[in-house]
Amino acid sequence: MKRKVWNLWYFVFVAALLWGLTACGAATSEPAEPAEEEPVAEEAPAEEEAPAEEEAATEEEAPAEEEASEAVPSQDVTINLAENPWSGSQVNVAVAKILLEEQLGYPVEIVSIDENAQWSALASGDLDASLEVWPSGHADNAALYIDEQGSVENGGLLGPVGEIGWFMPSYVLNDHPDMATWEGFTNPDAAALFATAETGDRGQFLAGDQSWVQYDAEIIENLGIDFDVVTAGSEEALLAALDSAYSREEPVLFYFWTPHSIHAKYDLTQVELPAYSDECYAKIEEGGVDCAYPSDELYKIISAQLAEKAPNAYTFLKNFNYSTEDQIEMIAAVELDGKSPEEAAQAWIDANQATWEAWLP
């Protein structure tokens, strides 16, 4: 009996042991398959995302490269601008220089030059543009270089309208009202009133820079006025002579023009000359001018080579245009407020963005 019981317990023990080993094996084998698959599932997205990040970086960098290339002119050329010896020309060129350099990327050289000599320099391509031509003094140059040769191009109107004439302080008329017109200067008393040590018994007519286009000596002679033309040497010297005479209320008759800041500083009267006519100015070559200067719509001239040399600069200069008031504002800043042409130009640019943006190609 005892042996049978022992055999039964032995059988139960072996069966339990086998069941335990089977259960342990099953528990150990079930997590093994997911453990091998999880690293693969986590690494796959990382490999796919890396190229996407690189493409995004490339796409973000591309516009920056395009913007940088747009700031560089298509041709590495210097723009040479003519500057004539008066304030209007100086501020025009200062405005153009700042915008050509800062907005279009062109280096600019300013060349001080006589208004007549600039035509041949433009024709040869040594100069690229002059921004203020007074047509009454350059009919022959325009006919030769623009109409006949085609080596210089009419660049369109600058905007301001100018008028050259004879001016004197208005206080002269207090005692000599007849001098409001040219007939009053034919009186011998006029010569004595305006005489200087340099002119002796004849009256003095004061001019500025000898390079300026003037017909005053012809007008004086043809109208029978007993005056001599004396050249001060520059606009600055002429204004200094005016200031000296004005401070002592002495008579002075001189060549000048509008627009200019002196008309805001001094009370001046323009002498009435015989009215301008085309017939009068047709007598220039024979020295027969005996009338007033015409009103001048100021215009620009451009070398015929510039359109190919620097297309963006050419378009900008063709579009360059502002009002008489704009120019007077800058001239006054230079001549009355003591600013440099560059400072006056920059102040105008800062205050008139909508105007100059329209000039850009």
C-alpha positions, 0 to 999 in steps of 0.5 A, spaced: 500 500 500 505 504 501 509 503 495 502 504 491 502 511 494 509 513 493 508 511 485 502 516 485 506 521 488 511 520 484 507 521 477 504 527 480 510 530 481 513 529 474 507 531 471 507 538 475 514 539 473 513 538 466 507 543 466 512 548 469 517 547 464 512 548 459 509 554 462 516 558 463 518 556 456 512 559 453 512 566 457 519 567 455 518 566 448 512 571 447 516 578 448 522 576 444 519 577 437 516 584 439 523 586 442 527 584 435 522 589 431 521 595 435 528 598 434 527 597 426 520 601 427 523 607 431 529 608 426 525 608 419 522 615 421 529 618 422 532 616 416 526 618 412 526 625 415 533 627 414 533 629 407 526 633 408 530 637 413 536 638 408 531 640 402 527 645 407 534 648 408 536 649 401 529 652 399 530 657 405 537 659 402 535 660 395 531 666 396 537 670 399 542 668 394 537 671 389 536 677 393 543 678 393 544 677 386 539 682 384 543 688 388 549 687 383 548 691 377 548 686 371 555 690 368 560 692 373 561 699 370 562 706 373 557 711 371 560 718 370 556 724 371 557 731 369 557 737 374 556 744 372 558 750 376 552 752 379 548 749 385 542 746 381 547 742 377 550 740 384 544 738 387 541 734 381 548 730 381 548 729 388 541 726 388 543 721 382 549 719 385 546 717 392 540 713 388 545 710 383 549 707 388 545 705 394 539 702 390 542 700 383 549 698 386 553 702 380 559 706 383 559 713 380 564 719 379 562 726 379 566 730 373 566 738 374 566 740 367 564 746 363 557 746 360 560 746 353 565 741 353 561 736 356 557 735 349 564 732 346 565 728 352 558 725 352 559 724 345 565 720 346 562 716 352 567 719 357 561 722 360 555 718 361 550 724 363 549 731 364 542 732 368 541 740 367 541 743 360 539 750 359 536 749 352 537 757 350 544 756 350 545 750 347 541 750 340 548 749 336 550 743 341 543 740 340 543 740 333 550 737 332 550 732 337 543 730 338 540 731 331 546 730 326 551 725 330 546 722 334 552 721 339 548 724 345 541 723 346 536 728 349 534 724 356 527 728 357 525 734 361 528 735 368 522 738 371 524 745 373 523 751 368 528 756 368 529 763 366 535 767 365 535 775 366 538 781 368 537 783 376 538 788 381 536 790 388 529 793 388 531 799 392 534 801 386 527 803 383 526 807 389 530 813 386 530 810 379 523 807 377 525 808 369 530 802 370 525 797 371 525 796 363 531 796 359 530 803 356 532 806 363 539 804 362 540 807 355 540 814 359 547 816 361 545 817 368 545 810 368 552 809 366 554 813 372 550 810 377 553 803 376 560 805 374 566 802 378 573 803 378 574 797 373 569 800 368 571 808 369 565 812 366 561 806 363 556 802 367 558 795 370 554 789 368 556 783 373 557 776 370 559 770 374 563 764 371 566 765 364 564 758 362 556 760 362 553 761 356 551 769 355 549 774 350 549 780 355 555 783 351 551 783 345 545 785 348 548 791 351 551 793 345 545 792 340 541 796 345 545 802 345 547 801 353 553 804 355 555 798 360 561 793 360 561 786 362 565 784 368 566 777 370 566 775 377 569 768 376 564 764 379 557 764 382 560 764 389 564 771 387 558 774 384 553 772 390 559 775 394 559 782 390 551 782 391 551 781 398 556 786 399 552 791 395 546 790 398 549 791 405 550 798 403 544 799 398 549 800 392 546 799 385 549 793 382 546 790 375 548 782 374 546 776 370 542 771 374 536 766 373 531 763 377 530 758 380 535 760 385 535 761 393 537 768 392 530 770 391 528 768 398 534 772 401 534 778 397 528 783 394 530 783 387 527 786 381 528 783 374 529 788 368 524 788 363 528 786 356 525 786 349 521 780 348 524 773 346 523 771 339 526 766 335 528 771 330 532 774 335 536 768 337 536 766 329 542 772 329 546 769 334 552 767 330 552 774 327 552 777 334 545 780 333 541 778 339 538 784 342 532 781 346 531 777 353 533 770 354 527 765 353 524 761 358 528 754 359 525 747 360 531 744 363 532 737 360 538 732 361 543 729 356 545 722 356 551 719 352 548 714 346 552 709 349 549 708 356 543 704 354 548 698 352 553 700 357 548 700 363 541 699 362 538 700 369 542 706 370 540 709 363 532 707 365 533 711 372 536 717 368 531 717 363 526 717 369 529 722 373 524 728 374 522 733 379 519 739 380 522 747 381 520 747 388 524 740 389 530 743 386 529 750 390 528 746 396 535 743 396 539 749 393 536 753 399 539 748 403 546 749 400 546 756 399 542 759 405 543 753 410 550 751 409 549 744 407 553 740 402 550 738 396 550 731 398 546 733 405 541 737 401 540 731 397 540 726 402 534 730 406 530 730 400 531 723 398 529 721 405 522 725 405 520 724 398 521 716 397 515 715 393 518 720 388 524 717 387 522 710 387 518 711 380 525 712 377 527 705 379 527 700 373 
